[in-house]
């Protein structure tokens, strides 16, 4: 059976933590909107047949930019949470149940084609699917309400989740249909909730999520270095 791969980028958020004049996915980064770098990378992965961005119906920024990405599909069905945006995007796309869907954060703009290809290669025959992630390299502390250390957590076996997170469309839709709660912070946690165990595929530190204004300088340095190379 021929496998199809679809990239789905939920981008309906307002970026409230970032505090910029527009949602962070539209901030200028190396001459382009931040999200352009994300979508452009996904579009350059040969195995990916469709690149789909899910926006809010109230989005007033997307059409202000020139995207220049062949075949980019835009769905204005996003909800107030990531999980709702992904679920609505899946419903609108109506893919085959066996299609692989790679959900990627719009703000992880330093993703590389090589990382996506590694994920696809390692998961294409996996019965569950999985995600890019990094083993936790540092000592992890738990804080008490006063901001003091209450305990030190053993880091053995701990990983930092990244994206893309890659699952079969039918299984992912089923997992997200179980209702939303605070424990569902990514697609993998929804898959875990229905009793499955996603596989961890080691990514790289460059694939970080732009969350704070200071992160833009690092993202710019990474992208400019790649361009120069």
For each residue, the residues with C-beta under 8 A, 3 or more apart:
1: 98
2:
3: 98 99 100 124
4: 49 95 96 99 100
5: 45 47 48 49 99 100 102 120
6: 48 49 50 52 93 95 99 100 101 102 169
7: 42 45 48 50 51 52 101 102 104 164
8: 52 54 86 89 90 93 101 102 103 104
9: 35 38 39 42 51 52 53 54 103 104 105 106
10: 13 54 78 82 85 86 89 103 105 106
11: 23 25 35 53 54 55 78 85 106
12: 54 55 56 59 78 79 80 85
13: 10 16 23 25 82 106
14: 23
15: 18 19 20 22 23 24 25 107
16: 13 19
17: 211 212
18: 15 23 24 27 210 211 212 213
19: 15 16 213
20: 15 23 24 27 213
21:
22: 15 26 27 61
23: 11 13 14 15 18 20 26 61
24: 15 18 20 27 34 107 210
25: 11 13 15 33 34 35 38 106 107
26: 22 23 33 34 35 61 62 64 65
27: 18 20 22 24 33 34 216
28: 31 32 33 34
29: 32 33 34 37 109 216 219 220 223
30: 37 220 223 224 227
31: 28
32: 28 29 36 37
33: 25 26 27 28 29 36 65
34: 24 25 26 27 28 29 37 38 106 107 109 210 216 219
35: 9 11 25 26 38 39 53 106 107 109
36: 32 33 39 40 65 67 68 69
37: 29 30 32 34 40 41 109 110 223
38: 9 25 34 35 41 42 104 105 106 107 108 109 111
39: 9 35 36 42 43 51 53 67 69 72
40: 36 37 43 44 69
41: 37 38 44 45 111 112 113 116
42: 7 9 38 39 45 48 51 102 104 111 116
43: 39 40 48 51 69 70 71 72
44: 40 41 113
45: 5 7 41 42 48 113 116 117 120
46:
47: 5 117 120
48: 5 6 7 42 43 45 51 102 116
49: 4 5 6
50: 6 7 71 73 93
51: 7 9 39 42 43 48 69 71 72 73
52: 6 7 8 9 72 73 74 75 89 93
53: 9 11 35 39 62 72 73 74 75 106
54: 8 9 10 11 12 75 77 78 85 86 88 89
55: 11 12 59 62 74 75 76 78
56: 12 59 76 78
57: 76 77 78
58:
59: 12 55 56 62 76 78
60: 64
61: 22 23 26 64 65
62: 26 53 55 59 65 74
63:
64: 26 60 61
65: 26 33 36 61 62
66:
67: 36 39 72
68: 36
69: 36 39 40 43 51 72
70: 43
71: 43 50 51
72: 39 43 51 52 53 67 69
73: 50 51 52 53
74: 52 53 55 62
75: 52 53 54 55 78 88 89 92 93
76: 55 56 57 59
77: 54 57 85 88 89 91 92
78: 10 11 12 54 55 56 57 59 75 84 85 88 89
79: 12 84 85 87 88
80: 12 84
81: 84 85 180
82: 10 13 85 86 185 186
83: 86 87 176 180 184 190
84: 78 79 80 81 87 88 180
85: 10 11 12 54 77 78 79 81 82 88 89
86: 8 10 54 82 83 89 90 103 172 176 187
87: 79 83 84 90 91 173 176 177
88: 54 75 77 78 79 84 85 91 92
89: 8 10 52 54 75 77 78 85 86 92 93
90: 8 86 87 93 94 95 101 169 172 173 176
91: 77 87 88 94 173
92: 75 77 88 89
93: 6 8 50 52 75 89 90 169
94: 90 91
95: 4 6 90 99 101 169
96: 4 99 169 170
97: 168 169 170 171
98: 1 3 168 169 170
99: 3 4 5 6 95 96 168 169
100: 3 4 5 6 120 123 124 129 166 167 168 169
101: 6 7 8 90 95 166 167 168 169 172
102: 5 6 7 8 42 48 116 119 120 164 165 166
103: 8 9 10 86 163 164 165 166 167 172 187
104: 7 8 9 38 42 108 111 163 164 165
105: 9 10 38 108 163 209
106: 9 10 11 13 25 34 35 38 53 109
107: 15 24 25 34 35 38 209 210 211
108: 38 104 105 111 162 163 207 208 209 210
109: 29 34 35 37 38 106 210 219 223
110: 37 206 207 208 219 222 223
111: 38 41 42 104 108 115 116 164 207
112: 41 115 116 204 206 207 226
113: 41 44 45 116 117
114: 117 118
115: 111 112 118 119 132 203 204 207
116: 41 42 45 48 102 111 112 113 119 120 164
117: 45 47 113 114 120 121
118: 114 115 121 122 201 203
119: 102 115 116 122 123 130 131 132 164 166 201 203
120: 5 45 47 100 102 116 117 123 124 166
121: 117 118 124
122: 118 119 126 130 199 201
123: 100 119 120 126 129 130 166 199 201
124: 3 100 120 121
125:
126: 122 123 129 130 199
127:
128: 167 171 191 196 197 198 199
129: 100 123 126 165 166 167 168 171 191 198 199
130: 119 122 123 126 165 166 188 198 199 200 201
131: 119 161 162 163 164 165 166 186 187 188 198 199 200 201
132: 115 119 162 163 164 165 201 202 203 207
133: 159 160 161 162 200 201 202 203
134: 137 159 160 162 202 203 204 205
135: 158 159 160 202
136: 140 155 158 159 160
137: 134 155
138: 155
139: 152 155
140: 136 152 153 155 158
141: 149 151 152 153
142: 149 150 151 152 153
143: 147 148 149 150
144: 147 148 149 150
145:
146:
147: 143 144
148: 143 144
149: 141 142 143 144 152
150: 142 143 144
151: 141 142
152: 139 140 141 142 149
153: 140 141 142 158
154: 157 158
155: 136 137 138 139 140 158
156:
157: 154
158: 135 136 140 153 154 155
159: 133 134 135 136 200
160: 133 134 135 136
161: 131 133 165 186 188
162: 108 131 132 133 134 203 207 209
163: 103 104 105 108 131 132 186 207
164: 7 102 103 104 111 116 119 131 132
165: 102 103 104 129 130 131 132 161 186 187 188 198
166: 100 101 102 103 119 120 123 129 130 131
167: 100 101 103 128 129 171 172 175 187 191 198
168: 97 98 99 100 101 129 171 172
169: 6 90 93 95 96 97 98 99 100 101 172 173
170: 96 97 98 173 174
171: 97 128 129 167 168 174 175 191 194 196
172: 86 90 101 103 167 168 169 175 176 187 190 191
173: 87 90 91 169 170 176 177
174: 170 171 177 178 194
175: 167 171 172 178 187 190 191 193 194 196
176: 83 86 87 90 172 173 184 187 190
177: 87 173 174
178: 174 175 190 193 194
179:
180: 81 83 84 184
181: 184
182: 185
183: 189 193
184: 83 176 180 181 189 190 193
185: 82 182 189
186: 82 131 161 163 165 189 190
187: 86 103 131 165 167 172 175 176 190 191
188: 130 131 161 165 191 192 198
189: 183 184 185 186 192 193
190: 83 172 175 176 178 184 186 187 193 194
191: 128 129 167 171 172 175 187 188 194 196 198
192: 188 189 195 196 197 198
193: 175 178 183 184 189 190
194: 171 174 175 178 190 191
195: 192
196: 128 171 175 191 192
197: 128 192
198: 128 129 130 131 165 167 188 191 192
199: 122 123 126 128 129 130 131
200: 130 131 133 159
201: 118 119 122 123 130 131 132 133
202: 132 133 134 135
203: 115 118 119 132 133 134 162 207
204: 112 115 134 207
205: 134 208
206: 110 112 222
207: 108 110 111 112 115 132 162 163 203 204
208: 108 110 205 215 218 219
209: 105 107 108 162 215
210: 18 24 34 107 108 109 215 216 219
211: 17 18 107 215
212: 17 18 215
213: 18 19 20 216
214: 217 218
215: 208 209 210 211 212 218 219
216: 27 29 34 210 213 219 220
217: 214 220 221
218: 208 214 215 221 222
219: 29 34 109 110 208 210 215 216 222 223
220: 29 30 216 217 223 224
221: 217 218 224 225
222: 110 206 218 219 225 226
223: 29 30 37 109 110 219 220 226 227
224: 30 220 221 227 228
225: 221 222 228 229
226: 112 222 223 229
227: 30 223 224
228: 224 225
229: 225 226
